[in-house]
Amino acid sequence: MRVIVVGAGLAGLTAAVELTAAGADVVVLEARDRVGGRMHGVPVAEGVVGDGGAAYLGEQHTELLRLIDRYSLNLASTAMAGESTFLIGDQRTTTPSRVPPLDAIALGDLFDRLDDLVTRVRPDAPWLTPGAERLDRLSAASWLAEEVRRPDAKTFFPLFIGEMMAADPAAISVLHMAFYLRSGGGIRYLNAFEGGAQQWRIDGGAHLLCEALSTQLGDRVRLRQPVQAIEQDADGVLVRCFSDTNGPGSQHRADRVVVAIPPLLAQRIEFRPGLPALRATGLTGRGCAIKVQLGYPGPLWRDRGLSGWSVSTGGPLLSTVDDSPIDESAGVLTGFVTGEAATAFTKLSASEQAAAAVAHARRLFPSLPAPTRCTVTDWLSEKYSRGCYAALFGPGDWMKLGPQLTIPHGRVHWAGTETSLEFFGLMEGAIRSGQRVATELTGIGDSVADRGKVLAR
């Protein structure tokens, strides 16, 4: 069987490796000049590469851990010692707790209400959750206005949703919020470092895993091949790539195609015959995440009894974390610009972004010197990602898109973390989607019945 995989992110590379092992003739087409998709290594200090994209994992991410072990990569603990820093309005405080100095009763009530939503959603089919239509019509911001009265809870909610989902509450449905939190292992697991979904990162950067998968595939991976059209007929599939300044674009024939790119990008491909269902709607949003890494000679905040972890109620750096290398050869403070703050931040020039980030870090950690390097990874402006961590399902999206997420369109099959009902939006979800589609393909025949289904649409 000849298979073309569109997209050399973690999902596409996983599918390609699995299919190759099963004996398929595989070609991977990637629009960028690198592999990895939303896993991207960026320079953060002299000789140190950090995670510009996906970074963290925990014990429940079993398939990711298995691949890390297979390719002999190492884990770095995210355990933090020292006090947290909070900037609530103009008030800076430090405390041993990771909980912001807000009304505990208000936060407890908020999480009780969120837990109720999360436990009610059906993780295997969120669109079949009791009351799904109402939950999918209602934005998370509207839910907050209706259900939550305490000011401190209203202050904290967008910070929490920004950190967990890289979302503006106005842009996502309540059903999407509840499903995302349930799919990822629950609120407490997703939000935790020690024992949670942020327990480790891959030493040297998560992109090393994608590079290892790509190395195994060798010249099967073709870079700078943005797909323009996918055409099906009785004989197979023709994939056309965009032309470039050097001449006409390439064409590739196969028996099957795996589309392993974010839904906003998949929706832009020209399919013939046309798709029977949308991959994204006008309300499907980009994950609103921008990562800022500030490099220092070492993790200097530790000398002052600080962990590097912070939360701010104002942007741009809504949270920071210590991502310094294990050997402390450099200090790396990673800042997260998410939700509405990311939408504003992406409109700034590169110099304005750096200046705003450095100024914010100075307010958080006044005793720190100026950073030796400031690296900004702006996912909202990334042409071949359209946001990060994952696409945001807006009001009505789950009812329209959910039932069709994984159903093949004739010879076209779907992968990507947004097609995974397990760990949606996470690296683990991407891997599981790649495994699922590989199993799907190796378990089918290229029969006359298959061809008939395509031509009848």
C-alpha positions as CSV (number, residue, x, y, z in Angstrom):
1,M,0.0,0.0,0.0
2,R,1.3,3.5,-0.9
3,V,0.5,6.1,1.7
4,I,1.1,9.9,1.7
5,V,1.2,11.6,5.1
6,V,0.5,15.3,5.0
7,G,2.3,16.9,7.9
8,A,5.5,16.0,9.7
9,G,4.4,16.9,13.2
10,L,4.3,14.3,16.0
11,A,1.0,12.7,14.7
12,G,2.1,12.4,11.1
13,L,5.6,11.1,11.9
14,T,4.1,8.5,14.3
15,A,1.7,7.4,11.7
16,A,4.4,7.2,9.1
17,V,6.8,5.1,11.3
18,E,4.0,2.7,12.2
19,L,2.9,2.3,8.6
20,T,6.4,1.8,7.4
21,A,6.9,-0.9,10.0
22,A,3.8,-2.6,8.7
23,G,5.2,-2.7,5.2
24,A,3.6,0.4,3.6
25,D,5.4,2.6,1.1
26,V,5.2,6.0,2.8
27,V,6.0,9.5,1.8
28,V,5.6,12.4,4.3
29,L,5.0,15.9,2.9
30,E,5.8,18.8,5.2
31,A,5.2,22.5,4.3
32,R,7.9,23.8,6.6
33,D,11.7,23.5,6.2
34,R,11.7,21.4,9.4
35,V,9.9,18.6,11.1
36,G,8.0,18.8,14.4
37,G,5.0,21.0,13.8
38,R,4.1,22.5,17.1
39,M,7.1,20.9,18.7
40,H,9.9,23.3,18.0
41,G,13.4,23.8,19.5
42,V,14.5,27.4,19.8
43,P,17.8,28.9,21.1
44,V,17.3,30.3,24.6
45,A,20.9,30.7,25.8
46,E,24.4,30.0,24.6
47,G,24.4,26.3,23.6
48,V,21.0,25.7,25.1
49,V,17.8,24.9,23.1
50,G,14.4,25.2,24.7
51,D,10.9,24.3,23.8
52,G,9.2,27.0,21.7
53,G,6.1,24.8,21.5
54,A,4.9,21.7,23.3
55,A,7.0,20.7,26.2
56,Y,5.6,19.0,29.3
57,L,4.4,15.5,30.1
58,G,3.4,13.2,32.9
59,E,2.9,9.6,34.0
60,Q,-0.4,9.2,32.2
61,H,1.3,10.0,28.9
62,T,2.2,6.3,28.4
63,E,2.7,6.3,24.6
64,L,4.9,9.4,24.7
65,L,7.0,7.9,27.5
66,R,7.3,4.7,25.4
67,L,8.7,6.7,22.5
68,I,11.0,8.7,24.7
69,D,12.4,5.4,25.9
70,R,12.6,3.8,22.5
71,Y,14.8,6.7,21.2
72,S,16.9,6.9,24.3
73,L,15.9,10.4,25.2
74,N,16.1,11.7,28.8
75,L,13.6,13.4,31.0
76,A,14.2,16.6,33.0
77,S,12.1,17.1,36.1
78,T,10.1,20.3,36.5
79,A,10.1,20.1,40.3
80,M,10.5,23.6,41.7
81,A,12.0,24.8,45.0
82,G,11.5,28.2,46.3
83,E,8.6,30.7,46.6
84,S,6.1,31.6,43.9
85,T,5.7,35.2,42.7
86,F,2.3,36.8,42.1
87,L,1.5,40.1,40.4
88,I,-2.1,40.8,41.2
89,G,-2.9,44.2,39.7
90,D,0.1,46.3,40.9
91,Q,0.6,44.3,44.0
92,R,3.6,41.9,44.0
93,T,3.8,39.1,46.6
94,T,5.8,35.9,47.1
95,T,4.5,32.8,48.9
96,P,5.5,29.2,49.2
97,S,2.1,28.2,47.6
98,R,1.4,27.9,43.9
99,V,-2.1,29.2,44.6
100,P,-2.6,32.9,43.9
101,P,-3.4,35.2,46.9
102,L,-7.0,35.4,46.0
103,D,-10.1,34.5,48.0
104,A,-9.8,30.8,48.7
105,I,-13.6,30.4,49.0
106,A,-14.1,32.0,45.6
107,L,-11.5,29.8,43.9
108,G,-12.9,26.7,45.7
109,D,-16.4,27.4,44.4
110,L,-15.1,28.0,40.9
111,F,-13.3,24.7,40.8
112,D,-16.3,22.9,42.2
113,R,-18.4,24.2,39.4
114,L,-15.8,23.3,36.8
115,D,-15.4,19.8,38.3
116,D,-19.2,19.3,37.9
117,L,-19.0,20.2,34.2
118,V,-15.9,18.0,33.6
119,T,-17.4,14.9,35.2
120,R,-20.6,15.2,33.2
121,V,-19.0,15.4,29.8
122,R,-18.7,12.2,27.8
123,P,-15.0,11.8,26.9
124,D,-15.7,9.2,24.2
125,A,-18.3,11.4,22.4
126,P,-18.7,14.8,23.9
127,W,-21.4,15.7,21.4
128,L,-23.6,13.0,23.1
129,T,-23.2,14.5,26.6
130,P,-26.6,15.2,28.2
131,G,-27.4,18.8,27.4
132,A,-24.6,19.0,24.8
133,E,-26.4,21.3,22.5
134,R,-26.8,24.0,25.2
135,L,-23.3,23.5,26.5
136,D,-21.9,23.8,23.0
137,R,-23.9,27.0,22.2
138,L,-22.7,28.7,25.4
139,S,-19.3,30.3,25.5
140,A,-17.1,29.8,28.5
141,A,-17.2,33.6,29.1
142,S,-21.0,33.6,29.1
143,W,-21.0,30.6,31.5
144,L,-18.7,32.5,33.9
145,A,-21.0,35.6,33.8
146,E,-24.1,33.4,34.5
147,E,-22.7,31.0,37.1
148,V,-19.9,32.8,39.0
149,R,-20.4,35.9,41.2
150,R,-17.3,36.3,43.3
151,P,-14.8,38.9,41.8
152,D,-11.7,36.9,42.6
153,A,-13.1,33.8,40.7
154,K,-13.8,36.0,37.7
155,T,-10.3,37.4,37.9
156,F,-8.7,33.9,38.1
157,F,-10.8,32.1,35.5
158,P,-9.3,33.6,32.3
159,L,-5.8,33.0,33.7
160,F,-6.6,29.4,34.3
161,I,-8.2,28.8,30.9
162,G,-5.3,30.6,29.3
163,E,-2.7,28.4,31.0
164,M,-4.6,25.1,30.5
165,M,-6.0,25.7,26.9
166,A,-4.3,28.8,25.5
167,A,-7.8,30.1,25.1
168,D,-9.8,33.3,25.5
169,P,-13.0,32.2,27.4
170,A,-15.1,34.1,24.9
171,A,-13.7,32.0,22.0
172,I,-14.6,28.5,23.2
173,S,-17.7,26.7,24.1
174,V,-18.4,25.3,27.6
175,L,-18.6,21.8,26.0
176,H,-15.1,22.3,24.6
177,M,-13.7,23.6,27.8
178,A,-15.2,20.7,29.8
179,F,-14.1,18.0,27.3
180,Y,-10.5,19.4,27.0
181,L,-10.1,19.3,30.8
182,R,-11.6,15.8,31.0
183,S,-9.7,14.4,28.0
184,G,-6.4,15.6,29.5
185,G,-6.8,13.7,32.8
186,G,-8.9,16.2,34.8
187,I,-8.3,19.6,36.2
188,R,-6.0,18.6,39.0
189,Y,-3.8,16.4,36.8
190,L,-3.5,19.0,34.0
191,N,-2.7,21.7,36.5
192,A,0.0,19.8,38.5
193,F,3.7,19.7,38.1
194,E,4.8,17.0,40.5
195,G,2.6,13.9,39.8
196,G,0.7,15.8,37.0
197,A,0.8,16.5,33.3
198,Q,3.7,18.9,33.7
199,Q,6.0,16.6,35.7
200,W,8.7,16.4,33.1
201,R,10.0,17.9,29.9
202,I,12.4,16.2,27.4
203,D,16.0,17.1,28.2
204,G,17.2,19.2,25.3
205,G,13.8,19.8,23.9
206,A,10.7,17.9,22.8
207,H,11.6,18.5,19.1
208,L,14.3,15.8,19.6
209,L,11.6,13.2,19.5
210,C,10.3,14.4,16.2
211,E,13.8,14.5,14.8
212,A,14.4,10.9,15.9
213,L,11.2,9.8,14.2
214,S,12.2,11.7,11.1
215,T,15.7,10.2,11.1
216,Q,14.2,6.7,11.2
217,L,12.0,7.6,8.1
218,G,15.0,9.0,6.2
219,D,14.3,10.4,2.7
220,R,10.7,9.4,3.0
221,V,10.2,12.9,4.6
222,R,10.0,15.7,2.0
223,L,10.2,19.3,3.3
224,R,8.9,22.5,1.8
225,Q,5.9,20.7,0.3
226,P,2.8,22.6,1.2
227,V,-0.3,20.6,0.0
228,Q,-2.7,22.5,-2.2
229,A,-5.2,19.8,-3.4
230,I,-6.1,16.1,-2.8
231,E,-7.9,14.4,-5.7
232,Q,-9.4,10.9,-5.5
233,D,-10.4,8.6,-8.4
234,A,-10.9,4.9,-8.9
235,D,-7.2,4.3,-9.2
236,G,-6.0,6.1,-6.0
237,V,-5.2,9.6,-4.8
238,L,-3.2,12.5,-6.4
239,V,-1.7,15.0,-4.0
240,R,-0.7,18.3,-5.5
241,C,1.6,20.7,-3.7
242,F,1.8,24.5,-4.2
243,S,4.2,25.7,-6.8
244,D,7.2,27.9,-5.8
245,T,9.4,30.4,-7.4
246,N,11.5,27.7,-9.0
247,G,8.8,26.1,-11.0
248,P,5.6,24.0,-10.8
249,G,4.7,22.3,-7.6
250,S,5.2,18.5,-7.1
251,Q,2.6,15.8,-7.5
252,H,2.4,12.5,-5.6
253,R,0.2,9.5,-6.2
254,A,-0.8,6.9,-3.6
255,D,-3.5,4.5,-2.5
256,R,-4.3,6.4,0.7
257,V,-3.6,9.8,2.3
258,V,-3.3,10.7,6.0
259,V,-4.0,14.3,6.7
260,A,-2.2,15.1,10.0
261,I,-2.4,18.9,10.2
262,P,-4.5,21.2,12.3
263,P,-8.1,21.5,11.2
264,L,-7.8,25.2,10.2
265,L,-5.1,24.1,7.7
266,A,-6.9,21.0,6.6
267,Q,-10.0,23.0,5.7
268,R,-7.9,25.1,3.3
269,I,-6.9,22.1,1.2
270,E,-8.9,21.6,-2.0
271,F,-10.5,18.2,-1.9
272,R,-12.0,16.5,-5.0
273,P,-14.5,15.1,-4.4
274,G,-15.4,17.8,-1.8
275,L,-15.5,17.0,1.9
276,P,-18.9,15.9,3.1
277,A,-18.3,17.7,6.5
278,L,-16.2,20.6,7.5
279,R,-12.9,20.2,9.3
280,A,-13.3,23.7,10.8
281,T,-15.9,26.4,10.9
282,G,-15.8,30.2,11.1
283,L,-15.9,29.9,14.9
284,T,-13.0,27.5,15.1
285,G,-10.2,29.4,16.6
286,R,-6.4,29.4,16.8
287,G,-4.8,28.3,20.1
288,C,-3.7,31.7,21.5
289,A,-0.2,30.9,22.8
290,I,3.0,32.8,22.5
291,K,6.1,31.6,24.4
292,V,8.8,33.9,25.6
293,Q,12.1,32.6,26.8
294,L,14.5,34.8,28.7
295,G,18.1,33.6,29.0
296,Y,20.4,34.4,32.0
297,P,23.9,33.2,33.0
298,G,22.2,30.8,35.5
299,P,18.9,30.4,37.3
300,L,19.6,33.5,39.4
301,W,16.2,33.6,41.0
302,R,17.0,30.4,42.9
303,D,19.7,32.3,44.8
304,R,17.0,34.6,46.1
305,G,14.7,31.8,47.2
306,L,12.4,32.0,44.3
307,S,11.2,29.1,42.1
308,G,10.7,31.2,38.9
309,W,7.0,30.2,38.9
310,S,4.8,33.3,38.7
311,V,1.2,34.3,37.8
312,S,0.1,37.8,36.8
313,T,-3.4,39.2,36.3
314,G,-2.1,41.5,33.6
315,G,0.0,40.8,30.5
316,P,1.9,40.1,28.7
317,L,3.5,37.2,30.8
318,L,0.5,35.7,32.5
319,S,2.7,33.0,33.9
320,T,6.4,32.0,34.0
321,V,8.2,28.8,34.9
322,D,11.9,27.8,35.4
323,D,13.0,25.8,32.3
324,S,16.7,25.9,33.0
325,P,18.8,23.0,31.9
326,I,19.6,20.3,34.4
327,D,23.3,21.3,34.7
328,E,22.3,24.9,35.4
329,S,24.7,26.1,32.7
330,A,22.1,28.8,31.9
331,G,19.0,30.2,33.5
332,V,15.9,30.0,31.3
333,L,12.7,31.7,32.4
334,T,9.8,30.7,30.1
335,G,6.8,33.1,29.9
336,F,3.4,32.3,28.6
337,V,1.3,34.8,26.8
338,T,-2.1,33.3,26.3
339,G,-5.7,34.1,25.5
340,E,-6.7,37.7,24.9
341,A,-3.2,38.8,25.9
342,A,-1.7,36.8,23.1
343,T,-4.0,38.4,20.6
344,A,-2.8,41.8,21.6
345,F,0.9,40.7,21.9
346,T,1.0,39.3,18.4
347,K,0.2,42.7,16.9
348,L,3.5,44.2,18.4
349,S,6.7,44.4,16.4
350,A,9.5,42.0,17.5
351,S,11.3,44.7,19.3
352,E,8.1,45.8,21.1
353,Q,7.4,42.2,22.1
354,A,10.9,41.8,23.6
355,A,10.7,45.1,25.4
356,A,7.3,44.3,26.9
357,A,8.4,40.8,28.0
358,V,11.6,42.1,29.6
359,A,9.8,44.9,31.4
360,H,7.3,42.5,32.8
361,A,10.0,40.1,34.0
362,R,11.7,43.1,35.7
363,R,8.4,43.7,37.7
364,L,8.2,40.1,38.7
365,F,11.9,39.7,39.6
366,P,13.3,43.2,40.3
367,S,16.7,41.9,41.4
368,L,17.4,40.1,38.1
369,P,19.8,41.6,35.6
370,A,18.8,42.2,32.0
371,P,18.5,38.8,30.2
372,T,21.2,37.8,27.8
373,R,18.7,36.7,25.2
374,C,15.0,37.0,24.6
375,T,13.4,34.5,22.3
376,V,9.7,34.9,21.2
377,T,7.8,32.0,19.5
378,D,4.6,33.6,18.2
379,W,2.3,30.7,17.3
380,L,-0.5,32.9,16.2
381,S,1.5,34.2,13.3
382,E,2.9,30.8,12.3
383,K,1.5,30.1,8.8
384,Y,1.6,26.4,9.1
385,S,0.3,26.0,12.6
386,R,-2.5,28.6,13.0
387,G,-2.0,28.7,16.7
388,C,-0.9,26.5,19.6
389,Y,-1.5,24.4,21.8
390,A,-4.4,23.2,19.6
391,A,-7.4,24.5,17.7
392,L,-10.1,26.0,19.8
393,F,-13.6,24.7,19.2
394,G,-16.0,27.7,19.3
395,P,-19.7,27.7,20.1
396,G,-21.5,25.0,18.0
397,D,-18.3,23.4,16.8
398,W,-18.5,20.1,18.7
399,M,-22.0,19.4,17.4
400,K,-20.9,20.2,13.8
401,L,-17.4,18.8,13.8
402,G,-17.1,16.2,16.5
403,P,-19.0,13.3,14.9
404,Q,-16.9,13.5,11.8
405,L,-13.4,14.0,13.4
406,T,-12.1,10.5,12.5
407,I,-14.4,9.3,9.7
408,P,-12.4,8.8,6.5
409,H,-13.3,10.7,3.4
410,G,-12.9,7.8,1.0
411,R,-9.2,7.3,0.7
412,V,-8.4,10.3,3.0
413,H,-7.8,9.6,6.7
414,W,-7.4,11.9,9.6
415,A,-4.8,12.3,12.3
416,G,-3.6,15.1,14.6
417,T,-4.1,15.8,18.3
418,E,-7.4,17.5,17.5
419,T,-8.8,14.2,16.2
420,S,-7.9,12.4,19.5
421,L,-10.6,11.9,22.1
422,E,-7.8,11.0,24.5
423,F,-5.4,13.8,25.6
424,F,-6.9,16.2,23.0
425,G,-4.4,19.1,22.3
426,L,-1.4,17.3,24.0
427,M,1.6,15.4,22.6
428,E,0.1,12.2,23.9
429,G,-3.1,12.8,21.9
430,A,-1.0,13.4,18.7
431,I,0.8,10.1,19.2
432,R,-2.4,8.2,19.8
433,S,-4.0,9.7,16.7
434,G,-1.1,8.6,14.6
435,Q,-1.3,5.1,16.0
436,R,-5.1,5.0,15.5
437,V,-4.9,6.0,11.8
438,A,-2.0,3.5,11.2
439,T,-4.2,0.7,12.6
440,E,-7.1,1.9,10.5
441,L,-5.1,1.8,7.3
442,T,-3.4,-1.6,8.0
443,G,-6.8,-3.1,8.8
444,I,-8.5,-2.3,5.5
445,G,-8.3,-3.6,2.0
446,D,-8.0,-1.5,-1.2
447,S,-11.3,-3.1,-2.4
448,V,-13.8,-2.2,-5.1
449,A,-16.2,-1.4,-2.4
450,D,-13.8,1.2,-1.0
451,R,-13.4,2.8,-4.4
452,G,-17.2,2.9,-4.9
453,K,-17.7,4.8,-1.7
454,V,-15.4,7.5,-2.9
455,L,-16.9,7.9,-6.4
456,A,-20.4,7.9,-5.0
457,R,-19.8,11.1,-3.0
